[in-house]
Amino acid sequence: MKMMEILRILYSKNEILGAKVISEELEKRGYSLGERAVRYHMHILDEKELTQKVGYKGRKITKKGIEELKEGLIYDQVDFTFSRFQEKMYNVSINPLTGKGSVIVNMSSIDDHEAMQSTLNEVLEKGLAVSDRYNIVEHNEKKYIETVCGTTIDGVFQQKGIITKPICGGLLKVEDNTPISFIEQISYTKTSLTPLEAFTGEDTTSVLDVMNSGTGIIPANFRIIPAVMKDKATSILRQLEKIGIGGVISIGDVGKPVLGIPVRDQMIGIVVIGGVTPLCAAQEEGYDLDVKVADSYANYESMQSSNIYNTKLPFNEINPDISMEVEFLMNKIYNLISNVSFDPETQQGDVLANTSYIDKKYVDDAIEIMNSVYKNKPEFCVGNRYALVDVPNSDKVGIATICSLTLDGILTNFGINSIPKYSGVLDIYGNNKRFIELISYQGSSLDPHEIFIKKNMQNVTDAIDDNGKILASVHTVPYIAREKTVSIFEELESTGLDALCIGKPNEYTYNARIEKYNFGYVLSGGLNPVVAIKENGIPVEVKTLESIMNYNEFEEL
């Protein structure tokens, strides 16, 4: 933990630091470590090639150190992601009256800024951004663009004495220039991937469609503030507009849902367009960008401006009567696992199925790939079964695989309180396994595995050779039920409906933190064989938690 915190300090400061400065920074973060002890830890980090000594000046973090910082302590990262937002908010210093001071910025790598400038200008002219200010910076011979992040507004609220809590980020549906509702969202807490980062990528947004026709999908984020601060907040937002910071889509009424997101009593919700929206538009145009949300700070007055930004979004007034309430995933999961009736002894009953879709011409190749995954790494699959599902009047066919949440249903039927905790990406290296990404099922509106697949964050094909990444999930059970749980998994072993790992009470399970008085077990994702199909060049429309199916409808691989 101390060494990871040293890496964080080196990364956040982005400069060469000596033991004295690092010791002082550690003290601020609750670690009492003298200079001598810091040097000892730094020597270990040097040996691991996570830091590099630069003469007598001190150390700097290496590329390998940055990767380890992201992946090494995933159990810490899921808590740190929200803490990082809080830290960024605290350090915002922009004065809404003068426009001077620091703002939070998103950062994205860019190959050709000049080529995509016209796209960015179109987005800014429409007002589909938090601000038109940006920087072009260079690190390690690579160019990056910095854009103002919407969390800057939370930072300004906070410095002005307004309690503000970012709740979630997601995708907002717009029809005929009218915001309708969030259609997907992820909570800011208990995730290693920032919500809007999760929703940047292949076929996720349609900002260009919103610009051209007024209908499409844009990224947005949601926070709540005390209702008594509504007038003060509105006043601050007007001040920010005058210095070129806008993007507010909606300010709700006391205790009333805003664009499908519920709001607690005595609070109001505020929706702000994602600061990454211009970058999403560039991605839609085909530009290859690697977007990092709330990544750093910049002095607002020194950022470049196009002077074409319209702080008033091109949207009509919201009609609260047509907003659809966001369906949270855990509600759906609880209902689905309640339908599981599979009996380990008779091997009869209903299971949960993921059903993905491919063209019929690829069926034989797809089954061969799935069979190869199972034969080589049966532990990467949930059972040894699949089913072909007819799609009427279509050239498509559905491929159903058993969903890992079936196991929660089976345990529930035996009186065991099994709770799906995290969906994640599990790194496989030889016999070593550790989670490098985790998103909580709680607070999400969709299965996070769909996000990981869209962003190509797994590599099942290489994992077969013990050097890749698979989809997996973490589930928790009260420690008192461990013996019975182990017994049930042993009974299920012949079906392949088995756990990758069953942890002990209060221990970390493949680097995932388990709550006190509980133990965790890890399951492979039921979509791993389907992901392998995609990785082999066959187009697949991946779907999770599609249906309840009888176990006898499945064929053996």
Secondary structure, 3 states (H helix, E strand, C coil): CHHHHHHHHHHHHCCCECHHHHHHHHHHCCCCCCHHHHHHHHHHHHHCCCEEEECCCEEEECHHHHHHHHHCCHHHHHHHHHHHHHHHHHHCCCCCCCCCCEEEEEEEECCCHHHHHHHHHHHHHHCCCCECCEEEEEECCEEEEEEECCHHHHHHHHHCCCCCEEEEEEEEEEECCEEEEEEEEEECCCECCCHHHHCCCCCCCCHHHHHHHCCEEEEEEEEEEEHHHHHHHHHHHHHHHHCCECCEEEECCCCCCECCECCCCCEEEEEEECCCHHHHHHHHCCCCCEEEEEEEEEEHHHCECCCCCCCCCCCCCCCHHHCCCCCCHHHHHHHHHCCCCCECCCCECEEEEEEEEEEHHHHHHHHHHHHHHHHHCHHHCCCCEEEEEECCCCCEEEEEEECCCHHHHHHHHCCCCCEEEEEEEEEEECCEEEEEEEEECCCCCCCHHHHHHHCCCCEHHHHCCCEEEEEEEEEEEEHHHHHHHHHHHHHHHHHCCCCCEECCCCCCECCECCCCCEEEEEEECCCHHHHHHHHCCCCCECCCCCEEEEHHHCEEC
